Amino acid sequence: MPVKNRFAELHSDITAWRRDIHENPEILFETHRTSSLVAEKLRAFGCDEVVEGIGRTGVVGVIKGKTDSAGKVVGLRADMDALPIHEATGLDYASKTPGAMHACGHDGHTAMLLGAAQYLAETRNFDGTAVVIFQPAEEGGGGGKEMCDDGMMDRWGIQEVYGMHNWPGRPVGSFAIRSGPFFAATDLLNIEFEGHGGHAAKPQETVDTTLMASHAVTALQSIVSRNADPIDRIVVSITGFQTPTMPFNVIPQTVKMTGTVRTMSAEMRDLAEKRVTEICEGIAATFGGTAKVEYHRNYPVMANHDEQTNFAAGVARGISGECDEAPLVMGGEDFAFMLEERPGAYILVGNGDTAMVHHPEYNFNDDTIPAGCSWYAEVIEQRMPVG
């Protein structure tokens, strides 16, 4: 079962769709043009049902197989949103929107699932129903949760769900997957220190917020080095440090910090939330100030289900000849919300020797398209075989 010949025939069309989406990136839930393009193509392919506005700007297409003896329904998901990054690729089809680019390959994911949808609508060589899911706001907006909260799984009776992400550094068209926890929980920090501002020449008359916040930046790493089990995994990163103004001669009244915590288990997530609060409040009190900590639980751990992972890996091996065990990824992925509602699996497909995702020089590799489309289509045909 190599790459399907139909996707070699469609390759130029799918590439054109991908590059059009790349040239017109849209962030978070503002995927209005992309969503309209997706819906228009799904209708042109002859999908049995196309619904827009699921999860605000998500699109769902329904494709019925030749038969439906067992009432099986399988979902396939792709994300559509771009990132707030200024593109530096110099491509002919580079982003026309300043400050926005498809730096994670969601343009490729969308195009590959559209290609698979066209093939499935043409052939319908399966017993059941395929539901193609085009999701906005994966990059921090929780679009997957919004689509689930809109009742998507129950509305279309989805029983299993599968997703895919391109991966730079892996050979083009190769696959990797792992069962169980795969992508980390990603939580967000907003921390505000308050002291007593004053003249920089008279620090003894102030409660210095920059001093207490600086101590906190260092002390928060003790969660990783001294609180967490070394066998478990946790990342604590302070990514923003802001004073109200930037004069040379003022000790500020307040300092704000932002950051993120990445964990792979519920226990470590609970520990991180507890210790971040204790450390910041304790350091602030030591210096005579106060700290307000907002710990926002964002994406949960994305965990693949065992049976569906084994199945997805088998499909991948049939296309590329092998499927490696993927490493744990400390990045987040809101497909986690869909896997909390239904069993399924998420797989990585090689993007070749390109810049890493979220880099301004990244670009999705169009040579990946045939393998990615074939995997999507084979998931449907093999999970719901005719006869």
GUKOL-670031 format. One record per residue (C-alpha): y, z, x; residue in one letter. Coordinates in pm, 1 decimal, m for minus. Layout:
N
BAKOL    north       up     east res
BAKOL        Y        Z        X   a
...
This chain:
387
BAKOL    north       up     east res
BAKOL      0.0      0.0      0.0   m
BAKOL    282.2   m117.7    228.3   p
BAKOL    644.8   m173.4    127.1   v
BAKOL    654.8   m365.0   m198.8   k
BAKOL    738.6   m735.0   m160.8   n
BAKOL    978.3   m718.6   m455.8   r
BAKOL   1211.4   m494.2   m256.3   f
BAKOL   1220.5   m743.9     27.0   a
BAKOL   1336.5   m997.7   m231.8   e
BAKOL   1593.5   m755.9   m374.2   l
BAKOL   1708.9   m626.3    m36.7   h
BAKOL   2029.1   m830.6    m18.4   s
BAKOL   2127.7   m733.3   m374.2   d
BAKOL   2060.7   m363.7   m317.0   i
BAKOL   2250.8   m377.0     11.6   t
BAKOL   2548.3   m531.8   m168.4   a
BAKOL   2542.4   m253.0   m429.9   w
BAKOL   2524.3      7.3   m154.8   r
BAKOL   2816.5   m137.1     38.0   r
BAKOL   3027.7   m165.3   m275.3   d
BAKOL   2966.7    202.0   m348.8   i
BAKOL   3038.8    285.1     16.5   h
BAKOL   3371.2    103.8     m1.5   e
BAKOL   3473.1    300.3   m310.8   n
BAKOL   3372.0    663.6   m249.0   p
BAKOL   3431.5    931.6   m509.6   e
BAKOL   3418.8   1307.3   m455.3   i
BAKOL   3239.9   1579.4   m655.5   l
BAKOL   3251.7   1508.2  m1031.1   f
BAKOL   3507.6   1227.6   m998.8   e
BAKOL   3233.6    962.8   m975.3   t
BAKOL   3375.6    763.8  m1265.5   h
BAKOL   3355.4    418.5  m1105.5   r
BAKOL   3014.6    484.4   m950.2   t
BAKOL   2873.8    628.6  m1272.3   s
BAKOL   2999.4    329.5  m1472.0   s
BAKOL   2849.2     88.9  m1219.3   l
BAKOL   2513.9    269.5  m1238.5   v
BAKOL   2511.8    272.8  m1618.4   a
BAKOL   2606.9    m95.6  m1634.3   e
BAKOL   2322.8   m195.7  m1403.3   k
BAKOL   2064.9     21.7  m1581.2   l
BAKOL   2154.2   m147.3  m1908.9   r
BAKOL   2135.9   m488.3  m1744.2   a
BAKOL   1789.6   m402.3  m1609.0   f
BAKOL   1672.7   m337.0  m1966.0   g
BAKOL   1623.9     39.2  m1953.8   c
BAKOL   1514.1    176.9  m2290.2   d
BAKOL   1792.0    434.1  m2293.5   e
BAKOL   2100.8    492.8  m2078.7   v
BAKOL   2310.6    805.9  m2129.5   v
BAKOL   2633.5    887.4  m1948.3   e
BAKOL   2818.0   1218.7  m1924.1   g
BAKOL   2522.0   1444.1  m1843.3   i
BAKOL   2652.9   1712.9  m1608.8   g
BAKOL   3005.3   1576.0  m1669.0   r
BAKOL   2964.8   1240.7  m1491.3   t
BAKOL   2590.1   1212.0  m1438.5   g
BAKOL   2386.8    917.2  m1569.1   v
BAKOL   2028.9    917.5  m1699.3   v
BAKOL   1815.6    609.1  m1756.7   g
BAKOL   1481.1    601.5  m1939.3   v
BAKOL   1211.0    341.9  m1865.3   i
BAKOL    893.5    338.3  m2071.9   k
BAKOL    569.8    217.8  m1917.8   g
BAKOL    325.1    m37.7  m2059.3   k
BAKOL    131.8    247.6  m2216.4   t
BAKOL    185.2    614.5  m2289.9   d
BAKOL   m158.0    764.4  m2345.1   s
BAKOL    m87.1   1108.2  m2200.5   a
BAKOL    283.3   1158.2  m2272.0   g
BAKOL    363.6   1203.4  m1904.2   k
BAKOL    732.6   1203.6  m1800.4   v
BAKOL    840.8   1195.8  m1435.5   v
BAKOL   1199.1   1214.1  m1310.3   g
BAKOL   1349.7   1051.7   m999.8   l
BAKOL   1684.9   1176.8   m874.0   r
BAKOL   1961.4   1035.7   m652.2   a
BAKOL   2304.5   1182.3   m577.9   d
BAKOL   2623.1    974.5   m605.6   m
BAKOL   2916.7   1169.1   m457.9   d
BAKOL   3099.2   1126.4   m127.2   a
BAKOL   3262.6   1373.5    113.2   l
BAKOL   3630.3   1457.3    184.5   p
BAKOL   3614.7   1299.5    531.7   i
BAKOL   3829.0   1020.4    675.8   h
BAKOL   3594.1    738.3    778.1   e
BAKOL   3588.2    627.5   1143.0   a
BAKOL   3316.4    359.7   1138.4   t
BAKOL   3538.1     50.9   1153.5   g
BAKOL   3300.7   m127.8    915.3   l
BAKOL   3410.3   m431.1    714.6   d
BAKOL   3315.4   m235.1    403.3   y
BAKOL   3458.4     99.4    517.4   a
BAKOL   3610.1    334.1    263.0   s
BAKOL   3923.6    209.6     91.2   k
BAKOL   4005.0    564.5    m19.7   t
BAKOL   4189.4    770.7    243.3   p
BAKOL   4022.7   1104.5    307.0   g
BAKOL   3696.1   1015.8    134.5   a
BAKOL   3378.5    852.6    265.4   m
BAKOL   3005.9    832.6    206.4   h
BAKOL   2924.7   1038.9    514.0   a
BAKOL   2592.0   1166.5    378.9   c
BAKOL   2429.2    847.2    254.5   g
BAKOL   2449.7    912.0   m116.7   h
BAKOL   2558.9    549.2   m150.9   d
BAKOL   2217.4    455.4     m9.7   g
BAKOL   2032.6    701.1   m232.4   h
BAKOL   2203.4    561.5   m541.6   t
BAKOL   2137.3    201.0   m441.6   a
BAKOL   1769.8    268.3   m362.1   m
BAKOL   1709.4    437.0   m696.5   l
BAKOL   1885.8    148.6   m872.9   l
BAKOL   1652.9    m91.1   m692.2   g
BAKOL   1350.9    110.9   m798.1   a
BAKOL   1480.8    122.2  m1155.7   a
BAKOL   1515.1   m256.5  m1165.2   q
BAKOL   1159.4   m299.9  m1040.0   y
BAKOL   1016.3    m41.5  m1281.7   l
BAKOL   1200.4   m198.2  m1575.6   a
BAKOL   1066.4   m541.2  m1476.9   e
BAKOL    703.0   m441.7  m1424.7   t
BAKOL    648.4   m124.9  m1633.3   r
BAKOL    313.0    m92.3  m1458.3   n
BAKOL    264.0    275.4  m1543.0   f
BAKOL    136.6    496.2  m1822.8   d
BAKOL    418.8    723.5  m1936.9   g
BAKOL    795.5    745.8  m1901.8   t
BAKOL   1013.9    729.1  m1592.1   a
BAKOL   1353.6    901.7  m1604.6   v
BAKOL   1601.9    798.2  m1335.9   v
BAKOL   1866.3   1064.0  m1268.1   i
BAKOL   2198.7    984.4  m1100.1   f
BAKOL   2376.8   1307.9  m1015.6   q
BAKOL   2739.1   1379.8   m922.1   p
BAKOL   2873.0   1666.4   m710.5   a
BAKOL   2587.8   1747.2   m477.4   e
BAKOL   2833.8   1821.4   m197.3   e
BAKOL   2930.6   2169.4   m307.6   g
BAKOL   2994.9   2113.2   m677.8   g
BAKOL   2653.2   2201.0   m814.6   g
BAKOL   2612.1   1882.3  m1015.7   g
BAKOL   2236.3   1935.6  m1027.8   g
BAKOL   2286.8   2267.8  m1204.0   k
BAKOL   2536.2   2109.6  m1445.1   e
BAKOL   2284.5   1841.1  m1542.8   m
BAKOL   2015.0   2104.2  m1595.3   c
BAKOL   2256.4   2323.7  m1792.5   d
BAKOL   2324.8   2022.7  m2016.8   d
BAKOL   1957.0   2036.3  m2114.9   g
BAKOL   1846.4   1726.9  m1926.1   m
BAKOL   1490.4   1846.6  m1855.9   m
BAKOL   1415.2   1940.0  m2217.2   d
BAKOL   1605.5   1650.7  m2374.5   r
BAKOL   1385.9   1390.7  m2203.1   w
BAKOL   1077.3   1607.7  m2166.3   g
BAKOL   1073.1   1575.0  m1788.0   i
BAKOL    758.7   1737.5  m1647.8   q
BAKOL    800.8   1670.7  m1275.3   e
BAKOL   1096.4   1564.4  m1063.1   v
BAKOL   1122.8   1400.9   m719.3   y
BAKOL   1413.1   1341.3   m482.0   g
BAKOL   1481.0   1187.4   m141.5   m
BAKOL   1737.0   1212.1    140.2   h
BAKOL   1792.7    985.1    438.3   n
BAKOL   1761.8   1152.7    779.9   w
BAKOL   1930.9   1027.0   1098.3   p
BAKOL   1721.1   1056.5   1412.1   g
BAKOL   1396.9    964.9   1238.8   r
BAKOL   1258.9    609.5   1271.9   p
BAKOL   1374.4    380.4    993.0   v
BAKOL   1139.2    397.1    694.6   g
BAKOL    934.6    691.2    826.7   s
BAKOL    892.7   1001.8    612.3   f
BAKOL    880.9   1380.3    653.7   a
BAKOL    828.7   1661.0    405.2   i
BAKOL    723.7   2024.1    388.0   r
BAKOL    588.7   2249.4    115.1   s
BAKOL    762.2   2569.7      9.6   g
BAKOL   1112.6   2665.7    125.3   p
BAKOL   1273.4   2358.4    280.3   f
BAKOL   1655.4   2371.3    253.1   f
BAKOL   1845.8   2699.1    277.0   a
BAKOL   2034.6   2897.0     16.6   a
BAKOL   2405.3   2839.2     81.7   t
BAKOL   2643.6   3118.6    m14.0   d
BAKOL   3022.4   3120.2     19.7   l
BAKOL   3253.6   3392.6    152.0   l
BAKOL   3615.5   3468.2     66.2   n
BAKOL   3741.9   3774.3    250.8   i
BAKOL   4094.7   3915.3    244.6   e
BAKOL   4214.7   4190.5    476.9   f
BAKOL   4527.4   4385.2    389.9   e
BAKOL   4718.7   4614.4    620.4   g
BAKOL   5084.9   4681.0    682.7   h
BAKOL   5286.1   4398.5    833.0   g
BAKOL   5574.4   4438.1   1070.7   g
BAKOL   5741.7   4337.2   1393.8   h
BAKOL   5514.1   4218.2   1672.1   a
BAKOL   5713.9   4431.7   1919.2   a
BAKOL   5627.6   4749.0   1726.9   k
BAKOL   5251.7   4730.6   1653.5   p
BAKOL   5233.8   5109.2   1627.2   q
BAKOL   5429.2   5083.4   1303.8   e
BAKOL   5184.9   4834.7   1151.3   t
BAKOL   4825.6   4814.0   1035.7   v
BAKOL   4729.7   4492.4   1214.0   d
BAKOL   4526.4   4263.1    991.1   t
BAKOL   4463.5   4004.8   1264.0   t
BAKOL   4302.3   4273.8   1477.0   l
BAKOL   4071.7   4398.9   1200.4   m
BAKOL   3980.7   4044.7   1091.3   a
BAKOL   3905.7   3942.3   1449.2   s
BAKOL   3673.0   4238.8   1489.7   h
BAKOL   3502.4   4139.0   1163.9   a
BAKOL   3436.9   3782.8   1285.5   v
BAKOL   3240.2   3922.8   1578.8   t
BAKOL   3076.4   4209.2   1390.9   a
BAKOL   2942.2   3982.8   1116.9   l
BAKOL   2712.7   3824.1   1375.6   q
BAKOL   2536.6   4159.8   1404.8   s
BAKOL   2375.5   4075.6   1069.9   i
BAKOL   2184.7   3799.2   1248.0   v
BAKOL   2118.8   3983.5   1574.1   s
BAKOL   2062.1   4341.3   1454.1   r
BAKOL   1992.4   4352.2   1078.3   n
BAKOL   1776.1   4049.7   1010.4   a
BAKOL   1408.8   4022.3   1095.6   d
BAKOL   1400.4   3781.8   1394.4   p
BAKOL   1113.3   3596.9   1224.3   i
BAKOL   1329.0   3520.9    921.8   d
BAKOL   1624.1   3283.8    928.0   r
BAKOL   1989.7   3346.0    862.6   i
BAKOL   2316.6   3183.4    968.0   v
BAKOL   2655.8   3351.8    922.3   v
BAKOL   2956.7   3131.5    997.6   s
BAKOL   3324.5   3213.7    957.3   i
BAKOL   3491.1   2877.2    911.4   t
BAKOL   3848.1   2964.2    814.9   g
BAKOL   4103.8   3222.5    938.1   f
BAKOL   4447.7   3213.8    779.9   q
BAKOL   4766.2   3418.7    792.4   t
BAKOL   5047.4   3365.1    538.8   p
BAKOL   5279.5   3224.9    807.1   t
BAKOL   5258.7   3139.8   1178.1   m
BAKOL   5563.1   3304.7   1345.8   p
BAKOL   5546.0   3444.2   1698.7   f
BAKOL   5701.2   3778.7   1613.9   n
BAKOL   5537.6   3894.8   1288.2   v
BAKOL   5216.9   4091.8   1238.0   i
BAKOL   5102.1   3967.9    895.8   p
BAKOL   5043.3   4182.5    590.8   q
BAKOL   4726.9   3991.2    500.8   t
BAKOL   4463.8   3771.1    661.4   v
BAKOL   4219.9   3552.9    466.9   k
BAKOL   3886.0   3430.8    596.9   m
BAKOL   3632.5   3189.8    454.1   t
BAKOL   3275.7   3132.1    558.9   g
BAKOL   2919.5   3060.5    463.7   t
BAKOL   2584.2   3237.5    480.0   v
BAKOL   2256.8   3041.0    496.5   r
BAKOL   1924.1   3212.1    424.7   t
BAKOL   1564.0   3115.0    350.4   m
BAKOL   1449.2   3412.9    142.0   s
BAKOL   1571.1   3627.2   m146.8   a
BAKOL   1537.8   3940.5     67.7   e
BAKOL   1757.5   3799.8    343.7   m
BAKOL   2010.3   3679.7     88.9   r
BAKOL   2038.8   4031.1    m58.5   d
BAKOL   2068.6   4182.6    289.4   l
BAKOL   2344.5   3939.1    386.4   a
BAKOL   2553.3   4011.4     78.1   e
BAKOL   2520.7   4387.8    129.5   k
BAKOL   2601.7   4381.8    500.7   r
BAKOL   2894.4   4137.3    480.4   v
BAKOL   3064.7   4370.7    235.0   t
BAKOL   2982.7   4687.8    429.1   e
BAKOL   3097.7   4546.4    763.9   i
BAKOL   3427.1   4406.3    638.8   c
BAKOL   3519.1   4712.7    434.2   e
BAKOL   3412.1   4946.4    714.9   g
BAKOL   3612.6   4767.2    985.8   i
BAKOL   3919.1   4747.6    762.6   a
BAKOL   3897.8   5121.5    694.9   a
BAKOL   3859.2   5194.3   1067.4   t
BAKOL   4194.9   5029.9   1134.8   f
BAKOL   4361.6   5180.3    828.4   g
BAKOL   4348.0   4875.9    604.1   g
BAKOL   4137.0   4740.1    320.9   t
BAKOL   3911.0   4441.7    271.2   a
BAKOL   3825.4   4253.8    m44.0   k
BAKOL   3500.8   4056.8    m19.4   v
BAKOL   3398.9   3784.6   m264.2   e
BAKOL   3039.6   3679.8   m201.6   y
BAKOL   2960.0   3374.5   m412.3   h
BAKOL   2594.0   3282.6   m450.7   r
BAKOL   2600.4   2905.8   m440.9   n
BAKOL   2287.7   2686.7   m402.1   y
BAKOL   1951.6   2867.2   m401.2   p
BAKOL   1673.7   2795.7   m153.4   v
BAKOL   1527.3   2452.2   m225.4   m
BAKOL   1152.3   2499.6   m234.4   a
BAKOL    902.1   2216.8   m277.2   n
BAKOL    594.5   2275.6   m494.5   h
BAKOL    259.3   2250.1   m318.6   d
BAKOL     76.4   1999.3   m540.8   e
BAKOL    374.7   1766.9   m576.7   q
BAKOL    447.8   1786.9   m202.9   t
BAKOL     94.3   1677.7   m118.4   n
BAKOL    123.3   1392.5   m366.3   f
BAKOL    465.6   1281.4   m235.0   a
BAKOL    335.1   1288.3    122.7   a
BAKOL     37.7   1073.8     23.4   g
BAKOL    267.8    815.9   m131.5   v
BAKOL    476.8    813.8    186.5   a
BAKOL    170.9    767.8    408.7   r
BAKOL     69.7    468.4    201.2   g
BAKOL    407.8    306.0    269.6   i
BAKOL    471.1    390.1    636.5   s
BAKOL    127.7    493.3    762.4   g
BAKOL    220.7    856.2    821.5   e
BAKOL    426.4   1144.1    688.7   c
BAKOL    530.8   1419.4    929.3   d
BAKOL    588.8   1786.1    852.5   e
BAKOL    963.5   1825.6    826.9   a
BAKOL   1148.4   2111.7    996.5   p
BAKOL   1327.4   2378.9    799.1   l
BAKOL   1684.8   2274.5    722.4   v
BAKOL   1965.0   2533.5    710.2   m
BAKOL   2182.1   2294.5    511.3   g
BAKOL   2193.1   2329.1    133.6   g
BAKOL   2070.9   2091.5   m136.7   e
BAKOL   2136.5   2136.7   m507.2   d
BAKOL   1817.9   1954.1   m600.8   f
BAKOL   1705.5   2317.0   m573.4   a
BAKOL   1826.0   2372.9   m931.0   f
BAKOL   1602.1   2094.5  m1061.6   m
BAKOL   1303.4   2231.0   m867.8   l
BAKOL   1366.0   2571.9  m1024.6   e
BAKOL   1327.8   2413.4  m1369.5   e
BAKOL   1038.7   2176.1  m1299.4   r
BAKOL    771.2   2129.6  m1030.3   p
BAKOL    845.6   1853.3   m786.0   g
BAKOL    918.7   1761.7   m427.3   a
BAKOL   1196.4   1639.8   m200.4   y
BAKOL   1126.8   1409.9     95.3   i
BAKOL   1318.8   1281.8    399.3   l
BAKOL   1324.1    911.0    490.0   v
BAKOL   1425.4    797.9    838.6   g
BAKOL   1772.7    646.9    885.9   n
BAKOL   1725.6    545.1   1250.2   g
BAKOL   1950.4    618.2   1545.1   d
BAKOL   2277.1    680.9   1361.3   t
BAKOL   2541.1    951.5   1366.2   a
BAKOL   2432.9   1266.0   1183.9   m
BAKOL   2529.7   1311.0    820.7   v
BAKOL   2876.3   1459.5    756.3   h
BAKOL   3011.8   1286.2   1068.0   h
BAKOL   3302.5   1037.9   1029.7   p
BAKOL   3100.9    769.4   1214.4   e
BAKOL   2786.2    808.1   1002.2   y
BAKOL   2659.0    510.8    801.6   n
BAKOL   2351.0    466.3    585.9   f
BAKOL   2105.3    220.5    743.6   n
BAKOL   2034.6    m66.2    502.4   d
BAKOL   1702.1   m130.3    676.5   d
BAKOL   1581.9    191.3    510.6   t
BAKOL   1615.4     40.5    162.1   i
BAKOL   1270.3   m124.0    120.1   p
BAKOL   1079.1    191.1    219.9   a
BAKOL   1296.6    419.1      5.6   g
BAKOL   1274.4    196.0   m301.5   c
BAKOL    897.7    161.9   m255.3   s
BAKOL    853.9    539.6   m239.0   w
BAKOL   1049.5    593.4   m561.4   y
BAKOL    851.9    321.7   m741.2   a
BAKOL    513.3    430.3   m608.8   e
BAKOL    575.9    788.9   m718.3   v
BAKOL    596.4    659.2  m1075.2   i
BAKOL    306.4    413.7  m1053.9   e
BAKOL     71.2    654.7   m878.1   q
BAKOL    162.8    967.8  m1073.7   r
BAKOL    123.2    781.1  m1403.3   m
BAKOL   m134.0    508.1  m1332.1   p
BAKOL   m223.2    256.6  m1600.4   v
BAKOL   m581.5    300.4  m1715.1   g
